[in-house]
């Protein structure tokens, strides 16, 4: 038998064995938790949850497995969050922004220019606000937040013209996530907001239903939006963290021991995702630039920040909300 054929046979055999082992492992799981993400395989949030899944499977000796469904296979974000509340899906990785209509406190994390920089955001999410206040707020709505990932900062992009100042936004139509905070944010900037699911944005820009949208570099890149919107203005109006949340119903079915393992695995996946995020953010910026996107960086953010005052006035109303925002702003 020739060397090449033998090698091919060995490779085939190895692949077959690996598949068999995979099937055996999958069968050995007592519980398989289904986890949803809108992003494709390889995206930092998807890889973060996959890392978590590996840890959980190992540490529970296969009692608990997590199966990650990327690319909105289980539905658009808003729907998958509702399904998670009802235990139809066990876990969801989504933007804080998509929880706004369900968990009122989440809206505070969606306020424009709330965080000074990424370190500030990490401190807040890893401190009492993220670990106590928001946990209580989510649990009241049948969701258990397990990890907060980096989702970078969001900026405007469009198919029409380079936006260099707030005046350039006047009358333009932008897609926003489906939440009132973002609609009001656009209004405060003099533009029109069209809330719609993430999966519909590409064709909406392509067909001219909207002029553009707003997102971080990795989403702008991997969604393909950069193909149809050639102007990206780095105004960084939002820094909305990402959440990995479990269904309270699914959570309560786990033993206290397995809950502790799942919680720890989620925490351990945080630095993994944040590192991947920093790399992906740079790579995506380079990629869209190379693909011909004009990036506008040197803009004066002050008028943008000042324009957001009415948005804060509208959403930060109760003493409790005021205290949370103050605590966030005071976090050094
Ligand atoms: C991305 C978030 C994702 C959101 C999406 C959006 O990672 O969870 O669904 O933005 O704009 O940055 O809808």
py3Dmol code that shows the C-alpha trace and the ligand (Angstrom):
import py3Dmol

protein = """\
ATOM      1  CA  UNK A   1       0.000   0.000   0.000  1.00  0.00           C
ATOM      2  CA  UNK A   2       1.439   3.423  -0.987  1.00  0.00           C
ATOM      3  CA  UNK A   3       2.395   5.918   1.744  1.00  0.00           C
ATOM      4  CA  UNK A   4      -0.152   8.460   0.557  1.00  0.00           C
ATOM      5  CA  UNK A   5      -3.025   5.991   0.586  1.00  0.00           C
ATOM      6  CA  UNK A   6      -2.087   4.822   4.060  1.00  0.00           C
ATOM      7  CA  UNK A   7      -1.967   8.402   5.260  1.00  0.00           C
ATOM      8  CA  UNK A   8      -5.377   9.082   3.741  1.00  0.00           C
ATOM      9  CA  UNK A   9      -6.773   5.979   5.406  1.00  0.00           C
ATOM     10  CA  UNK A  10      -5.335   6.996   8.752  1.00  0.00           C
ATOM     11  CA  UNK A  11      -6.793  10.483   8.423  1.00  0.00           C
ATOM     12  CA  UNK A  12     -10.164   9.000   7.551  1.00  0.00           C
ATOM     13  CA  UNK A  13     -10.006   6.633  10.489  1.00  0.00           C
ATOM     14  CA  UNK A  14      -9.046   9.461  12.843  1.00  0.00           C
ATOM     15  CA  UNK A  15     -11.950  11.535  11.564  1.00  0.00           C
ATOM     16  CA  UNK A  16     -14.344   8.633  12.025  1.00  0.00           C
ATOM     17  CA  UNK A  17     -13.121   8.018  15.556  1.00  0.00           C
ATOM     18  CA  UNK A  18     -13.407  11.710  16.390  1.00  0.00           C
ATOM     19  CA  UNK A  19     -16.988  11.739  15.100  1.00  0.00           C
ATOM     20  CA  UNK A  20     -17.806   8.620  17.105  1.00  0.00           C
ATOM     21  CA  UNK A  21     -16.295  10.188  20.221  1.00  0.00           C
ATOM     22  CA  UNK A  22     -18.271  13.345  19.560  1.00  0.00           C
ATOM     23  CA  UNK A  23     -21.499  11.383  19.248  1.00  0.00           C
ATOM     24  CA  UNK A  24     -20.674   9.435  22.410  1.00  0.00           C
ATOM     25  CA  UNK A  25     -19.940  12.672  24.275  1.00  0.00           C
ATOM     26  CA  UNK A  26     -23.168  14.248  23.044  1.00  0.00           C
ATOM     27  CA  UNK A  27     -25.098  11.165  24.124  1.00  0.00           C
ATOM     28  CA  UNK A  28     -23.449  11.214  27.527  1.00  0.00           C
ATOM     29  CA  UNK A  29     -24.849  14.643  28.338  1.00  0.00           C
ATOM     30  CA  UNK A  30     -27.678  14.454  30.839  1.00  0.00           C
ATOM     31  CA  UNK A  31     -28.692  17.998  30.048  1.00  0.00           C
ATOM     32  CA  UNK A  32     -27.955  19.901  26.849  1.00  0.00           C
ATOM     33  CA  UNK A  33     -28.501  23.644  27.104  1.00  0.00           C
ATOM     34  CA  UNK A  34     -29.241  25.396  23.813  1.00  0.00           C
ATOM     35  CA  UNK A  35     -27.574  28.792  23.497  1.00  0.00           C
ATOM     36  CA  UNK A  36     -28.358  31.402  20.870  1.00  0.00           C
ATOM     37  CA  UNK A  37     -26.221  34.111  19.260  1.00  0.00           C
ATOM     38  CA  UNK A  38     -26.926  36.358  16.309  1.00  0.00           C
ATOM     39  CA  UNK A  39     -23.264  36.388  15.249  1.00  0.00           C
ATOM     40  CA  UNK A  40     -21.450  33.816  13.116  1.00  0.00           C
ATOM     41  CA  UNK A  41     -18.952  31.191  14.225  1.00  0.00           C
ATOM     42  CA  UNK A  42     -15.604  32.752  15.033  1.00  0.00           C
ATOM     43  CA  UNK A  43     -17.125  36.013  16.335  1.00  0.00           C
ATOM     44  CA  UNK A  44     -15.752  36.821  19.840  1.00  0.00           C
ATOM     45  CA  UNK A  45     -19.102  36.403  21.622  1.00  0.00           C
ATOM     46  CA  UNK A  46     -19.725  33.017  19.978  1.00  0.00           C
ATOM     47  CA  UNK A  47     -16.216  31.853  20.833  1.00  0.00           C
ATOM     48  CA  UNK A  48     -16.639  33.094  24.418  1.00  0.00           C
ATOM     49  CA  UNK A  49     -19.717  30.920  24.938  1.00  0.00           C
ATOM     50  CA  UNK A  50     -18.003  27.980  23.212  1.00  0.00           C
ATOM     51  CA  UNK A  51     -15.109  28.302  25.670  1.00  0.00           C
ATOM     52  CA  UNK A  52     -17.642  28.318  28.493  1.00  0.00           C
ATOM     53  CA  UNK A  53     -19.329  25.228  27.012  1.00  0.00           C
ATOM     54  CA  UNK A  54     -16.056  23.308  26.949  1.00  0.00           C
ATOM     55  CA  UNK A  55     -15.353  24.120  30.595  1.00  0.00           C
ATOM     56  CA  UNK A  56     -18.851  23.136  31.678  1.00  0.00           C
ATOM     57  CA  UNK A  57     -18.767  19.830  29.835  1.00  0.00           C
ATOM     58  CA  UNK A  58     -15.358  18.927  31.294  1.00  0.00           C
ATOM     59  CA  UNK A  59     -16.078  19.976  34.853  1.00  0.00           C
ATOM     60  CA  UNK A  60     -19.484  18.318  35.058  1.00  0.00           C
ATOM     61  CA  UNK A  61     -18.088  15.167  33.407  1.00  0.00           C
ATOM     62  CA  UNK A  62     -20.639  15.633  30.674  1.00  0.00           C
ATOM     63  CA  UNK A  63     -23.642  15.988  32.980  1.00  0.00           C
ATOM     64  CA  UNK A  64     -24.232  19.402  31.448  1.00  0.00           C
ATOM     65  CA  UNK A  65     -23.419  20.365  27.863  1.00  0.00           C
ATOM     66  CA  UNK A  66     -24.012  23.644  26.062  1.00  0.00           C
ATOM     67  CA  UNK A  67     -24.771  23.654  22.367  1.00  0.00           C
ATOM     68  CA  UNK A  68     -24.130  27.001  20.704  1.00  0.00           C
ATOM     69  CA  UNK A  69     -26.348  28.010  17.774  1.00  0.00           C
ATOM     70  CA  UNK A  70     -24.682  30.938  15.960  1.00  0.00           C
ATOM     71  CA  UNK A  71     -25.899  33.117  13.066  1.00  0.00           C
ATOM     72  CA  UNK A  72     -29.443  33.646  14.417  1.00  0.00           C
ATOM     73  CA  UNK A  73     -30.285  29.990  13.758  1.00  0.00           C
ATOM     74  CA  UNK A  74     -32.755  30.120  16.649  1.00  0.00           C
ATOM     75  CA  UNK A  75     -34.181  33.505  15.634  1.00  0.00           C
ATOM     76  CA  UNK A  76     -33.563  37.239  15.878  1.00  0.00           C
ATOM     77  CA  UNK A  77     -32.278  38.569  19.180  1.00  0.00           C
ATOM     78  CA  UNK A  78     -35.506  40.018  20.580  1.00  0.00           C
ATOM     79  CA  UNK A  79     -37.389  36.762  19.934  1.00  0.00           C
ATOM     80  CA  UNK A  80     -34.639  34.578  21.371  1.00  0.00           C
ATOM     81  CA  UNK A  81     -34.621  36.650  24.572  1.00  0.00           C
ATOM     82  CA  UNK A  82     -38.361  36.070  24.980  1.00  0.00           C
ATOM     83  CA  UNK A  83     -37.880  32.368  24.289  1.00  0.00           C
ATOM     84  CA  UNK A  84     -35.160  32.287  26.940  1.00  0.00           C
ATOM     85  CA  UNK A  85     -37.538  33.857  29.471  1.00  0.00           C
ATOM     86  CA  UNK A  86     -39.959  31.026  28.787  1.00  0.00           C
ATOM     87  CA  UNK A  87     -37.285  28.322  28.862  1.00  0.00           C
ATOM     88  CA  UNK A  88     -37.795  27.383  25.193  1.00  0.00           C
ATOM     89  CA  UNK A  89     -34.129  28.312  24.713  1.00  0.00           C
ATOM     90  CA  UNK A  90     -31.812  27.874  27.701  1.00  0.00           C
ATOM     91  CA  UNK A  91     -29.278  30.616  27.064  1.00  0.00           C
ATOM     92  CA  UNK A  92     -28.859  33.715  24.967  1.00  0.00           C
ATOM     93  CA  UNK A  93     -25.932  35.985  24.236  1.00  0.00           C
ATOM     94  CA  UNK A  94     -27.303  39.371  23.289  1.00  0.00           C
ATOM     95  CA  UNK A  95     -26.659  43.089  23.493  1.00  0.00           C
ATOM     96  CA  UNK A  96     -27.939  44.914  26.577  1.00  0.00           C
ATOM     97  CA  UNK A  97     -29.876  47.048  24.109  1.00  0.00           C
ATOM     98  CA  UNK A  98     -32.074  44.107  23.155  1.00  0.00           C
ATOM     99  CA  UNK A  99     -33.184  43.664  26.787  1.00  0.00           C
ATOM    100  CA  UNK A 100     -34.385  47.270  27.136  1.00  0.00           C
ATOM    101  CA  UNK A 101     -38.098  46.563  26.722  1.00  0.00           C
ATOM    102  CA  UNK A 102     -37.976  43.661  29.190  1.00  0.00           C
ATOM    103  CA  UNK A 103     -35.574  44.738  31.941  1.00  0.00           C
ATOM    104  CA  UNK A 104     -36.051  48.487  32.592  1.00  0.00           C
ATOM    105  CA  UNK A 105     -32.636  48.846  34.254  1.00  0.00           C
ATOM    106  CA  UNK A 106     -30.983  47.615  31.041  1.00  0.00           C
ATOM    107  CA  UNK A 107     -31.961  50.922  29.424  1.00  0.00           C
ATOM    108  CA  UNK A 108     -29.507  52.734  31.641  1.00  0.00           C
ATOM    109  CA  UNK A 109     -26.653  50.762  30.112  1.00  0.00           C
ATOM    110  CA  UNK A 110     -27.909  51.908  26.711  1.00  0.00           C
ATOM    111  CA  UNK A 111     -27.495  55.616  27.468  1.00  0.00           C
ATOM    112  CA  UNK A 112     -25.237  57.367  24.958  1.00  0.00           C
ATOM    113  CA  UNK A 113     -21.763  58.362  26.145  1.00  0.00           C
ATOM    114  CA  UNK A 114     -22.336  56.754  29.549  1.00  0.00           C
ATOM    115  CA  UNK A 115     -18.965  55.061  29.802  1.00  0.00           C
ATOM    116  CA  UNK A 116     -15.783  57.124  29.531  1.00  0.00           C
ATOM    117  CA  UNK A 117     -13.829  54.268  27.991  1.00  0.00           C
ATOM    118  CA  UNK A 118     -13.642  50.494  27.915  1.00  0.00           C
ATOM    119  CA  UNK A 119     -11.850  50.250  31.299  1.00  0.00           C
ATOM    120  CA  UNK A 120     -14.684  52.218  32.882  1.00  0.00           C
ATOM    121  CA  UNK A 121     -17.209  49.812  31.354  1.00  0.00           C
ATOM    122  CA  UNK A 122     -15.289  46.753  32.651  1.00  0.00           C
ATOM    123  CA  UNK A 123     -15.098  48.257  36.157  1.00  0.00           C
ATOM    124  CA  UNK A 124     -18.839  48.899  36.237  1.00  0.00           C
ATOM    125  CA  UNK A 125     -19.805  45.489  34.882  1.00  0.00           C
ATOM    126  CA  UNK A 126     -17.353  43.614  37.101  1.00  0.00           C
ATOM    127  CA  UNK A 127     -18.339  45.683  40.164  1.00  0.00           C
ATOM    128  CA  UNK A 128     -21.528  46.016  42.250  1.00  0.00           C
ATOM    129  CA  UNK A 129     -23.670  47.370  39.389  1.00  0.00           C
ATOM    130  CA  UNK A 130     -23.026  44.375  37.138  1.00  0.00           C
ATOM    131  CA  UNK A 131     -22.718  41.747  39.821  1.00  0.00           C
ATOM    132  CA  UNK A 132     -25.576  42.780  42.140  1.00  0.00           C
ATOM    133  CA  UNK A 133     -27.919  45.496  40.818  1.00  0.00           C
ATOM    134  CA  UNK A 134     -28.279  44.079  37.310  1.00  0.00           C
ATOM    135  CA  UNK A 135     -28.422  40.466  38.484  1.00  0.00           C
ATOM    136  CA  UNK A 136     -31.462  41.312  40.634  1.00  0.00           C
ATOM    137  CA  UNK A 137     -33.027  43.289  37.794  1.00  0.00           C
ATOM    138  CA  UNK A 138     -32.659  40.426  35.304  1.00  0.00           C
ATOM    139  CA  UNK A 139     -33.794  37.759  37.754  1.00  0.00           C
ATOM    140  CA  UNK A 140     -37.036  39.647  38.284  1.00  0.00           C
ATOM    141  CA  UNK A 141     -37.710  38.883  34.616  1.00  0.00           C
ATOM    142  CA  UNK A 142     -36.778  35.192  34.676  1.00  0.00           C
ATOM    143  CA  UNK A 143     -33.270  35.692  33.334  1.00  0.00           C
ATOM    144  CA  UNK A 144     -29.960  34.926  35.055  1.00  0.00           C
ATOM    145  CA  UNK A 145     -27.076  37.035  33.736  1.00  0.00           C
ATOM    146  CA  UNK A 146     -23.877  34.996  33.851  1.00  0.00           C
ATOM    147  CA  UNK A 147     -21.278  37.019  31.959  1.00  0.00           C
ATOM    148  CA  UNK A 148     -20.736  40.475  30.516  1.00  0.00           C
ATOM    149  CA  UNK A 149     -18.709  40.607  27.342  1.00  0.00           C
ATOM    150  CA  UNK A 150     -17.157  43.476  25.432  1.00  0.00           C
ATOM    151  CA  UNK A 151     -19.158  44.795  22.505  1.00  0.00           C
ATOM    152  CA  UNK A 152     -16.895  47.773  21.817  1.00  0.00           C
ATOM    153  CA  UNK A 153     -18.400  51.109  20.912  1.00  0.00           C
ATOM    154  CA  UNK A 154     -20.991  51.810  18.267  1.00  0.00           C
ATOM    155  CA  UNK A 155     -20.691  54.491  15.592  1.00  0.00           C
ATOM    156  CA  UNK A 156     -22.698  55.620  12.569  1.00  0.00           C
ATOM    157  CA  UNK A 157     -22.228  54.280   9.062  1.00  0.00           C
ATOM    158  CA  UNK A 158     -24.151  55.020   5.907  1.00  0.00           C
ATOM    159  CA  UNK A 159     -24.287  54.675   2.146  1.00  0.00           C
ATOM    160  CA  UNK A 160     -24.726  58.360   1.296  1.00  0.00           C
ATOM    161  CA  UNK A 161     -21.959  60.673   2.499  1.00  0.00           C
ATOM    162  CA  UNK A 162     -19.161  61.126   5.028  1.00  0.00           C
ATOM    163  CA  UNK A 163     -20.635  62.423   8.310  1.00  0.00           C
ATOM    164  CA  UNK A 164     -18.228  64.920   9.824  1.00  0.00           C
ATOM    165  CA  UNK A 165     -20.457  66.790  12.246  1.00  0.00           C
ATOM    166  CA  UNK A 166     -23.795  66.484  13.985  1.00  0.00           C
ATOM    167  CA  UNK A 167     -25.346  68.700  11.284  1.00  0.00           C
ATOM    168  CA  UNK A 168     -24.596  66.072   8.651  1.00  0.00           C
ATOM    169  CA  UNK A 169     -26.991  63.664  10.418  1.00  0.00           C
ATOM    170  CA  UNK A 170     -30.006  65.971   9.905  1.00  0.00           C
ATOM    171  CA  UNK A 171     -32.881  64.221   8.201  1.00  0.00           C
ATOM    172  CA  UNK A 172     -30.983  60.995   7.557  1.00  0.00           C
ATOM    173  CA  UNK A 173     -32.568  57.628   8.282  1.00  0.00           C
ATOM    174  CA  UNK A 174     -30.734  55.137  10.483  1.00  0.00           C
ATOM    175  CA  UNK A 175     -31.622  51.682  11.710  1.00  0.00           C
ATOM    176  CA  UNK A 176     -31.448  51.292  15.484  1.00  0.00           C
ATOM    177  CA  UNK A 177     -31.980  48.306  17.787  1.00  0.00           C
ATOM    178  CA  UNK A 178     -35.632  47.821  18.731  1.00  0.00           C
ATOM    179  CA  UNK A 179     -35.838  50.059  21.786  1.00  0.00           C
ATOM    180  CA  UNK A 180     -37.199  53.533  22.518  1.00  0.00           C
ATOM    181  CA  UNK A 181     -33.935  54.815  24.003  1.00  0.00           C
ATOM    182  CA  UNK A 182     -32.263  54.497  20.635  1.00  0.00           C
ATOM    183  CA  UNK A 183     -35.195  56.070  18.786  1.00  0.00           C
ATOM    184  CA  UNK A 184     -34.986  59.077  21.116  1.00  0.00           C
ATOM    185  CA  UNK A 185     -31.222  59.163  20.768  1.00  0.00           C
ATOM    186  CA  UNK A 186     -31.565  59.559  17.004  1.00  0.00           C
ATOM    187  CA  UNK A 187     -34.260  62.201  17.426  1.00  0.00           C
ATOM    188  CA  UNK A 188     -31.965  64.168  19.730  1.00  0.00           C
ATOM    189  CA  UNK A 189     -29.339  64.107  16.994  1.00  0.00           C
ATOM    190  CA  UNK A 190     -31.794  65.399  14.401  1.00  0.00           C
ATOM    191  CA  UNK A 191     -31.992  62.141  12.458  1.00  0.00           C
ATOM    192  CA  UNK A 192     -34.761  59.587  11.908  1.00  0.00           C
ATOM    193  CA  UNK A 193     -34.694  56.194  13.549  1.00  0.00           C
ATOM    194  CA  UNK A 194     -35.998  52.983  12.039  1.00  0.00           C
ATOM    195  CA  UNK A 195     -35.996  50.186  14.622  1.00  0.00           C
ATOM    196  CA  UNK A 196     -35.581  46.776  12.977  1.00  0.00           C
ATOM    197  CA  UNK A 197     -33.959  43.387  13.628  1.00  0.00           C
ATOM    198  CA  UNK A 198     -30.261  43.080  12.875  1.00  0.00           C
ATOM    199  CA  UNK A 199     -30.843  40.499  10.134  1.00  0.00           C
ATOM    200  CA  UNK A 200     -32.861  42.954   8.031  1.00  0.00           C
ATOM    201  CA  UNK A 201     -30.346  45.793   7.985  1.00  0.00           C
ATOM    202  CA  UNK A 202     -28.215  44.686   5.038  1.00  0.00           C
ATOM    203  CA  UNK A 203     -31.031  44.670   2.494  1.00  0.00           C
ATOM    204  CA  UNK A 204     -32.616  47.792   4.018  1.00  0.00           C
ATOM    205  CA  UNK A 205     -29.415  49.727   3.309  1.00  0.00           C
ATOM    206  CA  UNK A 206     -28.943  48.092  -0.069  1.00  0.00           C
ATOM    207  CA  UNK A 207     -32.450  48.988  -1.247  1.00  0.00           C
ATOM    208  CA  UNK A 208     -32.285  52.492   0.228  1.00  0.00           C
ATOM    209  CA  UNK A 209     -35.062  51.962   2.799  1.00  0.00           C
ATOM    210  CA  UNK A 210     -32.570  53.413   5.286  1.00  0.00           C
ATOM    211  CA  UNK A 211     -29.384  55.426   4.777  1.00  0.00           C
ATOM    212  CA  UNK A 212     -27.390  53.502   7.319  1.00  0.00           C
ATOM    213  CA  UNK A 213     -27.103  52.054  10.782  1.00  0.00           C
ATOM    214  CA  UNK A 214     -24.770  52.115  13.752  1.00  0.00           C
ATOM    215  CA  UNK A 215     -22.579  49.442  15.228  1.00  0.00           C
ATOM    216  CA  UNK A 216     -19.069  48.411  16.257  1.00  0.00           C
ATOM    217  CA  UNK A 217     -16.398  47.419  13.711  1.00  0.00           C
ATOM    218  CA  UNK A 218     -16.781  43.627  14.116  1.00  0.00           C
ATOM    219  CA  UNK A 219     -20.548  43.746  13.486  1.00  0.00           C
ATOM    220  CA  UNK A 220     -20.150  46.246  10.636  1.00  0.00           C
ATOM    221  CA  UNK A 221     -17.655  43.852   9.078  1.00  0.00           C
ATOM    222  CA  UNK A 222     -19.118  40.371   9.697  1.00  0.00           C
ATOM    223  CA  UNK A 223     -22.716  41.368   8.838  1.00  0.00           C
ATOM    224  CA  UNK A 224     -21.531  42.531   5.426  1.00  0.00           C
ATOM    225  CA  UNK A 225     -22.941  46.026   6.068  1.00  0.00           C
ATOM    226  CA  UNK A 226     -19.545  47.439   5.082  1.00  0.00           C
ATOM    227  CA  UNK A 227     -20.249  46.254   1.531  1.00  0.00           C
ATOM    228  CA  UNK A 228     -23.258  48.548   1.221  1.00  0.00           C
ATOM    229  CA  UNK A 229     -22.354  51.449   3.565  1.00  0.00           C
ATOM    230  CA  UNK A 230     -19.033  52.992   2.616  1.00  0.00           C
ATOM    231  CA  UNK A 231     -18.826  55.799   5.206  1.00  0.00           C
ATOM    232  CA  UNK A 232     -18.071  55.070   8.874  1.00  0.00           C
ATOM    233  CA  UNK A 233     -17.829  57.945  11.366  1.00  0.00           C
ATOM    234  CA  UNK A 234     -16.126  57.002  14.611  1.00  0.00           C
ATOM    235  CA  UNK A 235     -18.292  59.075  16.951  1.00  0.00           C
ATOM    236  CA  UNK A 236     -18.635  56.198  19.475  1.00  0.00           C
ATOM    237  CA  UNK A 237     -22.011  57.350  20.782  1.00  0.00           C
ATOM    238  CA  UNK A 238     -22.797  54.045  22.480  1.00  0.00           C
ATOM    239  CA  UNK A 239     -20.846  51.483  24.445  1.00  0.00           C
ATOM    240  CA  UNK A 240     -23.393  48.763  25.113  1.00  0.00           C
ATOM    241  CA  UNK A 241     -22.070  45.659  26.862  1.00  0.00           C
ATOM    242  CA  UNK A 242     -23.009  42.155  25.743  1.00  0.00           C
ATOM    243  CA  UNK A 243     -24.736  39.730  28.129  1.00  0.00           C
ATOM    244  CA  UNK A 244     -24.806  35.957  28.399  1.00  0.00           C
ATOM    245  CA  UNK A 245     -28.060  35.194  30.174  1.00  0.00           C
ATOM    246  CA  UNK A 246     -29.645  31.926  31.135  1.00  0.00           C
ATOM    247  CA  UNK A 247     -33.297  31.106  31.463  1.00  0.00           C
ATOM    248  CA  UNK A 248     -34.278  31.092  35.154  1.00  0.00           C
ATOM    249  CA  UNK A 249     -36.395  27.992  34.440  1.00  0.00           C
ATOM    250  CA  UNK A 250     -33.408  26.094  33.006  1.00  0.00           C
ATOM    251  CA  UNK A 251     -31.155  27.428  35.759  1.00  0.00           C
ATOM    252  CA  UNK A 252     -33.445  26.150  38.517  1.00  0.00           C
ATOM    253  CA  UNK A 253     -33.323  22.659  37.022  1.00  0.00           C
ATOM    254  CA  UNK A 254     -29.539  22.420  37.597  1.00  0.00           C
ATOM    255  CA  UNK A 255     -28.144  21.123  40.871  1.00  0.00           C
ATOM    256  CA  UNK A 256     -26.401  23.732  43.083  1.00  0.00           C
ATOM    257  CA  UNK A 257     -23.094  22.041  42.219  1.00  0.00           C
ATOM    258  CA  UNK A 258     -23.690  22.336  38.481  1.00  0.00           C
ATOM    259  CA  UNK A 259     -24.939  25.911  38.867  1.00  0.00           C
ATOM    260  CA  UNK A 260     -21.618  26.788  40.528  1.00  0.00           C
ATOM    261  CA  UNK A 261     -19.688  25.166  37.665  1.00  0.00           C
ATOM    262  CA  UNK A 262     -21.747  26.999  35.028  1.00  0.00           C
ATOM    263  CA  UNK A 263     -21.319  30.306  36.840  1.00  0.00           C
ATOM    264  CA  UNK A 264     -17.565  29.875  37.151  1.00  0.00           C
ATOM    265  CA  UNK A 265     -17.203  28.792  33.508  1.00  0.00           C
ATOM    266  CA  UNK A 266     -19.128  31.903  32.434  1.00  0.00           C
ATOM    267  CA  UNK A 267     -16.833  34.113  34.524  1.00  0.00           C
ATOM    268  CA  UNK A 268     -13.767  32.372  33.104  1.00  0.00           C
ATOM    269  CA  UNK A 269     -15.011  33.014  29.564  1.00  0.00           C
ATOM    270  CA  UNK A 270     -15.077  36.789  30.157  1.00  0.00           C
ATOM    271  CA  UNK A 271     -11.327  37.495  29.746  1.00  0.00           C
ATOM    272  CA  UNK A 272     -11.263  35.087  26.803  1.00  0.00           C
ATOM    273  CA  UNK A 273     -13.988  37.023  24.981  1.00  0.00           C
ATOM    274  CA  UNK A 274     -12.535  40.418  25.896  1.00  0.00           C
ATOM    275  CA  UNK A 275      -9.124  39.457  24.496  1.00  0.00           C
ATOM    276  CA  UNK A 276     -10.667  38.099  21.296  1.00  0.00           C
ATOM    277  CA  UNK A 277     -12.731  41.274  21.101  1.00  0.00           C
ATOM    278  CA  UNK A 278      -9.716  43.586  21.180  1.00  0.00           C
ATOM    279  CA  UNK A 279      -8.099  41.575  18.381  1.00  0.00           C
ATOM    280  CA  UNK A 280     -11.264  41.392  16.279  1.00  0.00           C
ATOM    281  CA  UNK A 281     -11.946  45.114  16.625  1.00  0.00           C
ATOM    282  CA  UNK A 282      -8.570  45.948  15.077  1.00  0.00           C
ATOM    283  CA  UNK A 283      -8.807  43.235  12.423  1.00  0.00           C
ATOM    284  CA  UNK A 284     -12.292  44.335  11.350  1.00  0.00           C
ATOM    285  CA  UNK A 285     -11.289  47.989  11.168  1.00  0.00           C
ATOM    286  CA  UNK A 286      -8.370  47.063   8.911  1.00  0.00           C
ATOM    287  CA  UNK A 287     -10.565  44.811   6.816  1.00  0.00           C
ATOM    288  CA  UNK A 288     -13.296  47.370   6.109  1.00  0.00           C
ATOM    289  CA  UNK A 289     -10.683  50.013   5.380  1.00  0.00           C
ATOM    290  CA  UNK A 290      -8.983  47.705   2.881  1.00  0.00           C
ATOM    291  CA  UNK A 291     -12.401  47.068   1.318  1.00  0.00           C
ATOM    292  CA  UNK A 292     -12.746  50.768   0.579  1.00  0.00           C
ATOM    293  CA  UNK A 293     -14.726  52.130   3.538  1.00  0.00           C
ATOM    294  CA  UNK A 294     -13.922  55.766   4.309  1.00  0.00           C
ATOM    295  CA  UNK A 295     -13.361  56.099   8.052  1.00  0.00           C
ATOM    296  CA  UNK A 296     -13.887  59.533   9.615  1.00  0.00           C
ATOM    297  CA  UNK A 297     -12.132  59.764  12.970  1.00  0.00           C
ATOM    298  CA  UNK A 298     -11.295  63.364  13.721  1.00  0.00           C
ATOM    299  CA  UNK A 299     -14.732  64.645  14.662  1.00  0.00           C
ATOM    300  CA  UNK A 300     -15.659  66.863  17.595  1.00  0.00           C
ATOM    301  CA  UNK A 301     -17.739  64.691  19.925  1.00  0.00           C
ATOM    302  CA  UNK A 302     -18.805  67.557  22.209  1.00  0.00           C
ATOM    303  CA  UNK A 303     -21.957  68.536  20.237  1.00  0.00           C
ATOM    304  CA  UNK A 304     -22.975  64.867  20.128  1.00  0.00           C
ATOM    305  CA  UNK A 305     -22.560  64.526  23.899  1.00  0.00           C
ATOM    306  CA  UNK A 306     -24.433  67.785  24.578  1.00  0.00           C
ATOM    307  CA  UNK A 307     -27.322  66.724  22.327  1.00  0.00           C
ATOM    308  CA  UNK A 308     -27.956  63.682  24.524  1.00  0.00           C
ATOM    309  CA  UNK A 309     -29.090  65.682  27.582  1.00  0.00           C
ATOM    310  CA  UNK A 310     -32.835  65.267  26.788  1.00  0.00           C
ATOM    311  CA  UNK A 311     -32.363  61.512  26.447  1.00  0.00           C
ATOM    312  CA  UNK A 312     -30.949  61.330  29.974  1.00  0.00           C
ATOM    313  CA  UNK A 313     -33.797  63.553  31.206  1.00  0.00           C
ATOM    314  CA  UNK A 314     -36.381  61.241  29.679  1.00  0.00           C
ATOM    315  CA  UNK A 315     -34.939  57.931  30.897  1.00  0.00           C
ATOM    316  CA  UNK A 316     -33.197  58.704  34.164  1.00  0.00           C
ATOM    317  CA  UNK A 317     -36.300  59.664  36.080  1.00  0.00           C
ATOM    318  CA  UNK A 318     -36.808  57.643  39.273  1.00  0.00           C
ATOM    319  CA  UNK A 319     -34.543  58.176  42.323  1.00  0.00           C
ATOM    320  CA  UNK A 320     -33.425  54.582  41.905  1.00  0.00           C
ATOM    321  CA  UNK A 321     -32.366  55.104  38.262  1.00  0.00           C
ATOM    322  CA  UNK A 322     -30.659  58.375  39.153  1.00  0.00           C
ATOM    323  CA  UNK A 323     -28.681  56.579  41.855  1.00  0.00           C
ATOM    324  CA  UNK A 324     -27.594  53.833  39.442  1.00  0.00           C
ATOM    325  CA  UNK A 325     -26.430  56.326  36.793  1.00  0.00           C
ATOM    326  CA  UNK A 326     -24.582  58.340  39.426  1.00  0.00           C
ATOM    327  CA  UNK A 327     -22.911  55.195  40.753  1.00  0.00           C
ATOM    328  CA  UNK A 328     -21.825  54.339  37.191  1.00  0.00           C
ATOM    329  CA  UNK A 329     -20.514  57.848  36.541  1.00  0.00           C
ATOM    330  CA  UNK A 330     -18.696  57.900  39.894  1.00  0.00           C
ATOM    331  CA  UNK A 331     -16.936  54.585  39.234  1.00  0.00           C
ATOM    332  CA  UNK A 332     -13.269  55.458  38.830  1.00  0.00           C
TER     333      UNK A 332
END
"""
ligand_1 = """\
13
LIG
C -24.198 43.879 17.820
C -24.525 43.041 19.039
C -25.737 42.191 18.784
C -26.888 43.037 18.304
C -26.470 43.881 17.146
C -27.575 44.829 16.690
O -23.431 42.215 19.349
O -26.046 41.479 19.942
O -27.929 42.221 17.906
O -25.322 44.644 17.456
O -27.295 45.953 16.333
O -23.112 44.729 18.098
O -28.736 44.408 16.683
"""
view = py3Dmol.view(width=600, height=400)
view.addModel(protein, "pdb")
view.setStyle({"model": 0}, {"cartoon": {"style": "trace"}})
view.addModel(ligand_1, "xyz")
view.setStyle({"model": 1}, {"stick": {}})
view.zoomTo()
view.show()
